[in-house]
């Protein structure tokens, strides 16, 4: 196995919690450099890496093949463009860009220079979502008629000293949590026929949007995506209704909390969820009425980078294609337009 020499553009939350631990344990990658403009402690945890003081220094290192662009959202377009122009393959954090037109330009540049470009949609490998995919694929509720997902938090205060609480492009919740939820619905059902959205601010003294209710309409399914920072009592994370039954799933994938606790995804039992959080299925299968628990499929964020390795070294097809993430930006733009006008946006 010939490791892919990799540099990370930032050691903020996503670098600390997601990218560095995943790259550290994957044998297909050699994490060489991380940008730290001020002390963040990456070298204490990964003593073999080198520290860069600028993104420009990172992309002009000839030994690096892959750059992870995990800087604030509004910088994604410029930094991806610079990395591609420097001849690097690129993985970029969600959201891909702030505008669909910027995503289109990056896709054109990546094709012109023959370099890989993908978006880190790690929540395609959440265990609860993988279980939902299985329930739908195996038609355990019959023909699906309604899909509802929630990504709620209880954060009734304004977090100080973070760009995510400032009214800048990319700070809004639909570009943050919405980018995950819309991507999951897109992978399940494709491009919707229309989009309706209600987006706003619920927290006292809030400056950025912190809740949304998005409805994606398909031929036979309405997909409702909801998120709020003001939910103290947890409801179901996913709700599926079909012609034969229903599936409800509480709880959230355990991988992020494990990574925050400085555990690594190569440990035994990674991504396994406790039985108390398994989803409830109430359905009829072959004339048999069943009510009971469905074991959660183990989550596996490492699968994202496994696919990146296979794509670069073996020519495998990308799972998270940049064209899909372009569609995602078009849907996000449609949610903003729908909220502004009060009308559904049709594709």
C-alpha positions as CSV (number, residue, x, y, z in Angstrom):
1,X,0.0,0.0,0.0
2,X,1.5,3.3,-1.1
3,X,0.2,6.0,1.4
4,X,-1.2,9.2,0.1
5,X,0.8,12.1,1.5
6,X,-1.8,14.5,3.0
7,X,-1.9,18.0,4.5
8,X,-4.7,19.5,6.6
9,X,-5.6,23.2,6.2
10,X,-6.8,23.8,9.7
11,X,-6.7,22.2,13.2
12,X,-10.0,23.6,14.3
13,X,-13.0,21.5,15.3
14,X,-13.2,19.4,12.1
15,X,-9.4,18.9,11.9
16,X,-9.1,18.0,15.6
17,X,-12.2,15.7,15.8
18,X,-12.6,14.3,12.4
19,X,-9.9,14.5,9.7
20,X,-6.7,14.1,11.8
21,X,-7.9,11.0,13.7
22,X,-9.3,9.3,10.6
23,X,-6.2,10.0,8.6
24,X,-4.0,8.9,11.5
25,X,-5.4,5.4,11.6
26,X,-6.0,4.8,7.9
27,X,-2.9,2.9,6.5
28,X,-3.6,4.4,3.1
29,X,-2.7,8.0,4.2
30,X,0.4,9.6,5.6
31,X,-0.5,12.8,7.4
32,X,2.5,15.1,6.9
33,X,1.5,18.7,7.6
34,X,-1.2,20.7,9.4
35,X,-1.7,24.5,9.3
36,X,-1.7,26.1,12.7
37,X,-1.5,29.9,12.7
38,X,-1.7,29.8,16.5
39,X,-1.0,27.0,18.9
40,X,-3.7,24.3,18.9
41,X,-1.6,21.2,20.0
42,X,-1.7,19.0,16.9
43,X,2.0,18.1,17.3
44,X,1.5,16.9,20.8
45,X,-1.0,14.4,19.6
46,X,0.7,13.6,16.3
47,X,4.4,14.2,16.9
48,X,5.4,13.0,13.4
49,X,3.6,15.9,11.6
50,X,5.1,19.3,10.6
51,X,3.3,22.6,11.4
52,X,2.7,25.1,8.6
53,X,1.9,28.7,9.3
54,X,-0.1,29.4,6.1
55,X,-2.2,27.7,3.5
56,X,0.1,28.9,0.8
57,X,3.0,27.0,2.4
58,X,0.9,23.9,2.6
59,X,-0.2,23.8,-1.1
60,X,3.3,24.5,-2.4
61,X,4.8,21.5,-0.6
62,X,5.7,19.2,-3.6
63,X,5.5,16.0,-1.6
64,X,1.8,16.5,-0.7
65,X,-0.8,14.8,-2.9
66,X,-4.0,15.6,-1.0
67,X,-5.1,18.7,0.7
68,X,-8.0,18.7,3.2
69,X,-9.7,22.1,3.0
70,X,-11.5,22.4,6.4
71,X,-11.3,26.1,6.9
72,X,-14.3,28.5,7.6
73,X,-17.1,27.9,5.0
74,X,-16.7,31.2,3.2
75,X,-13.0,30.3,2.3
76,X,-13.8,27.0,0.7
77,X,-14.0,28.3,-2.9
78,X,-10.8,30.2,-2.8
79,X,-8.8,27.6,-1.0
80,X,-10.1,24.7,-3.2
81,X,-9.3,26.7,-6.3
82,X,-5.8,27.5,-5.0
83,X,-5.1,23.9,-4.1
84,X,-6.3,22.6,-7.5
85,X,-4.3,25.2,-9.3
86,X,-1.3,24.0,-7.3
87,X,-1.8,20.5,-8.7
88,X,-3.3,18.9,-5.5
89,X,-6.2,16.5,-5.0
90,X,-8.8,18.1,-2.7
91,X,-11.2,17.0,0.0
92,X,-13.3,19.9,1.3
93,X,-15.5,20.1,4.3
94,X,-19.2,20.7,3.8
95,X,-20.7,22.9,2.6
96,X,-18.9,22.5,-0.7
97,X,-19.0,26.3,-1.4
98,X,-21.3,29.2,-0.7
99,X,-22.8,29.4,-4.2
100,X,-23.7,26.8,-6.8
101,X,-21.8,28.8,-9.4
102,X,-18.6,28.5,-7.3
103,X,-19.1,24.7,-7.1
104,X,-19.5,24.6,-10.9
105,X,-16.2,26.4,-11.4
106,X,-14.3,24.1,-9.0
107,X,-15.7,21.0,-10.8
108,X,-14.5,22.5,-14.1
109,X,-11.1,23.2,-12.7
110,X,-10.7,19.7,-11.2
111,X,-11.6,18.1,-14.5
112,X,-9.2,20.4,-16.4
113,X,-6.3,19.5,-14.2
114,X,-7.3,15.9,-13.7
115,X,-7.4,16.1,-9.9
116,X,-9.8,14.5,-7.4
117,X,-12.4,16.7,-5.7
118,X,-14.8,15.4,-3.1
119,X,-16.8,16.8,-0.2
120,X,-16.5,15.3,3.4
121,X,-20.1,14.2,3.8
122,X,-19.3,11.9,6.8
123,X,-22.9,11.5,7.9
124,X,-23.6,9.3,5.0
125,X,-21.8,6.8,7.3
126,X,-23.8,7.5,10.5
127,X,-25.1,4.2,11.9
128,X,-28.7,5.5,12.2
129,X,-28.7,6.7,8.6
130,X,-27.3,3.4,7.3
131,X,-30.1,1.7,9.2
132,X,-32.7,4.0,7.6
133,X,-31.2,3.2,4.2
134,X,-31.5,-0.5,4.9
135,X,-35.2,-0.2,6.1
136,X,-36.0,1.7,2.9
137,X,-34.0,-0.6,0.6
138,X,-35.6,-3.7,2.0
139,X,-39.1,-2.1,2.0
140,X,-39.6,-3.0,5.7
141,X,-42.4,-0.4,5.9
142,X,-43.7,-1.2,2.5
143,X,-43.7,1.6,-0.1
144,X,-42.3,4.7,1.7
145,X,-44.7,7.7,1.7
146,X,-43.2,10.0,4.3
147,X,-39.7,10.6,5.5
148,X,-38.8,12.9,8.4
149,X,-35.4,13.6,9.9
150,X,-34.3,15.8,12.8
151,X,-30.9,17.2,13.8
152,X,-31.8,19.1,17.0
153,X,-29.6,20.5,19.8
154,X,-30.1,22.4,23.0
155,X,-27.9,25.5,22.9
156,X,-29.9,28.4,24.3
157,X,-26.9,30.7,24.5
158,X,-24.7,32.5,22.0
159,X,-21.3,30.9,21.9
160,X,-18.6,33.5,22.2
161,X,-15.6,34.0,19.9
162,X,-16.7,31.9,17.0
163,X,-17.4,32.8,13.3
164,X,-20.4,30.4,13.5
165,X,-22.3,32.9,15.6
166,X,-21.5,35.9,13.3
167,X,-23.8,37.0,10.5
168,X,-21.4,36.0,7.7
169,X,-22.0,33.8,4.7
170,X,-21.9,30.1,5.8
171,X,-22.7,30.7,9.5
172,X,-26.4,29.9,9.0
173,X,-27.7,26.6,10.2
174,X,-28.9,25.5,6.8
175,X,-25.3,25.6,5.5
176,X,-24.1,23.7,8.6
177,X,-26.5,21.0,9.8
178,X,-28.7,21.4,6.7
179,X,-25.8,20.4,4.5
180,X,-25.7,17.0,6.2
181,X,-29.5,16.4,6.2
182,X,-30.1,17.6,2.7
183,X,-27.3,15.4,1.5
184,X,-28.8,12.3,3.2
185,X,-32.2,13.0,1.6
186,X,-30.5,13.6,-1.8
187,X,-28.6,10.3,-1.6
188,X,-31.9,8.5,-0.7
189,X,-34.3,10.1,-3.2
190,X,-32.3,12.3,-5.7
191,X,-33.2,15.8,-6.8
192,X,-36.6,16.9,-5.5
193,X,-39.3,18.3,-7.7
194,X,-39.7,21.4,-5.4
195,X,-38.4,22.8,-2.1
196,X,-40.2,24.8,0.6
197,X,-38.4,26.2,3.7
198,X,-38.9,28.2,6.8
199,X,-35.6,29.4,8.3
200,X,-35.1,31.8,11.2
201,X,-33.7,32.8,14.6
202,X,-35.1,31.4,17.8
203,X,-32.4,32.2,20.4
204,X,-32.5,35.4,22.4
205,X,-30.0,37.9,20.9
206,X,-29.1,35.4,18.1
207,X,-27.5,36.9,15.0
208,X,-27.6,33.8,12.7
209,X,-30.3,31.5,11.7
210,X,-30.7,28.6,14.2
211,X,-33.7,26.7,13.1
212,X,-35.3,25.4,9.8
213,X,-38.1,23.4,8.5
214,X,-37.4,22.2,5.0
215,X,-39.8,20.1,2.9
216,X,-38.4,18.3,-0.2
217,X,-41.2,17.1,-2.5
218,X,-40.8,14.1,-4.7
219,X,-43.3,12.2,-6.9
220,X,-44.6,10.0,-4.1
221,X,-42.7,11.2,-1.0
222,X,-42.5,14.3,1.1
223,X,-39.2,14.5,3.0
224,X,-39.3,16.8,6.0
225,X,-35.9,18.0,7.4
226,X,-36.0,19.9,10.7
227,X,-33.4,21.4,13.0
228,X,-33.4,23.7,16.0
229,X,-30.9,24.8,18.7
230,X,-33.9,25.1,21.1
231,X,-34.9,21.4,21.6
232,X,-34.2,20.2,25.1
233,X,-36.4,17.1,25.0
234,X,-35.3,14.8,22.3
235,X,-37.8,13.3,19.9
236,X,-37.1,10.7,17.2
237,X,-34.1,11.4,14.9
238,X,-35.8,9.7,12.0
239,X,-39.5,8.9,11.3
240,X,-40.4,6.7,8.3
241,X,-44.0,5.9,7.3
242,X,-45.0,3.4,4.6
243,X,-47.9,1.5,3.2
244,X,-47.2,-1.4,5.6
245,X,-45.8,0.3,8.7
246,X,-43.5,2.7,10.5
247,X,-40.0,3.0,11.7
248,X,-38.8,5.4,14.4
249,X,-35.2,5.9,15.5
250,X,-34.0,7.9,18.5
251,X,-30.5,8.9,19.4
252,X,-27.6,10.1,17.3
253,X,-24.6,8.2,16.0
254,X,-21.9,7.8,18.7
255,X,-18.8,8.3,16.5
256,X,-18.5,12.1,16.9
257,X,-18.6,11.9,20.7
258,X,-16.0,9.0,20.7
259,X,-13.7,11.1,18.5
260,X,-14.1,14.1,20.8
261,X,-13.0,11.8,23.6
262,X,-9.8,11.1,21.6
263,X,-10.7,7.6,20.7
264,X,-9.8,6.2,17.3
265,X,-12.0,4.5,14.7
266,X,-9.8,1.4,14.4
267,X,-10.8,0.2,17.9
268,X,-12.9,-2.9,18.5
269,X,-16.6,-2.2,18.3
270,X,-16.3,1.2,16.7
271,X,-19.6,2.8,15.7
272,X,-21.7,0.2,17.6
273,X,-24.8,1.6,19.2
274,X,-26.3,0.4,22.5
275,X,-29.4,-1.7,22.2
276,X,-31.5,0.8,24.1
277,X,-31.1,3.2,21.1
278,X,-32.1,0.7,18.4
279,X,-35.0,1.8,16.3
280,X,-38.6,0.6,16.6
281,X,-40.3,-1.1,13.6
282,X,-44.1,-1.6,13.6
283,X,-45.0,-3.3,10.3
284,X,-46.5,-6.2,8.4
285,X,-44.2,-8.5,6.4
286,X,-45.6,-11.4,4.4
287,X,-48.8,-11.3,6.4
288,X,-47.0,-11.2,9.8
289,X,-47.5,-8.2,12.1
290,X,-44.2,-7.4,13.7
291,X,-43.4,-4.9,16.4
292,X,-39.9,-4.8,17.7
293,X,-36.4,-3.4,17.7
294,X,-34.1,-3.2,14.6
295,X,-30.4,-3.4,15.4
296,X,-28.5,-0.3,14.3
297,X,-25.9,-0.8,11.6
298,X,-22.5,0.2,13.0
299,X,-21.4,3.7,11.8
300,X,-18.1,4.0,9.9
301,X,-16.7,7.4,9.1
302,X,-13.4,5.8,8.0
303,X,-15.3,4.5,4.9
304,X,-15.1,8.0,3.4
305,X,-11.3,8.0,3.3
306,X,-11.2,4.4,2.3
307,X,-13.1,5.4,-0.8
308,X,-10.8,8.4,-1.4
309,X,-7.8,6.1,-1.2
310,X,-9.3,3.6,-3.7
311,X,-10.3,6.4,-6.0
312,X,-6.8,7.8,-6.1
313,X,-4.8,4.6,-6.1
314,X,-7.1,2.1,-7.9
315,X,-9.4,4.4,-10.0
316,X,-12.5,3.5,-8.0
317,X,-15.7,5.5,-8.4
318,X,-16.1,8.3,-5.9
319,X,-19.0,7.8,-3.5
320,X,-19.4,11.5,-2.7
321,X,-19.1,13.0,-6.2
322,X,-18.7,16.8,-6.6
323,X,-21.6,16.9,-9.0
324,X,-23.8,15.6,-6.2
325,X,-22.5,18.3,-3.9
326,X,-23.3,20.9,-6.7
327,X,-26.9,19.7,-6.6
328,X,-26.8,20.1,-2.8
329,X,-25.7,23.7,-3.2
330,X,-28.6,24.3,-5.6
331,X,-31.1,22.8,-3.1
332,X,-29.6,25.0,-0.3
333,X,-30.0,28.1,-2.5
334,X,-33.6,27.1,-3.1
335,X,-34.3,26.8,0.6
336,X,-33.0,30.4,1.1
337,X,-35.1,31.6,-1.8
338,X,-38.2,29.8,-0.5
339,X,-37.8,31.3,2.9
340,X,-37.3,34.8,1.4
341,X,-40.4,34.6,-0.9
342,X,-42.7,32.4,1.1
343,X,-43.2,30.2,-1.9
344,X,-42.0,26.7,-3.0
345,X,-39.1,26.7,-5.5
346,X,-39.4,24.2,-8.3
347,X,-36.6,22.6,-10.2
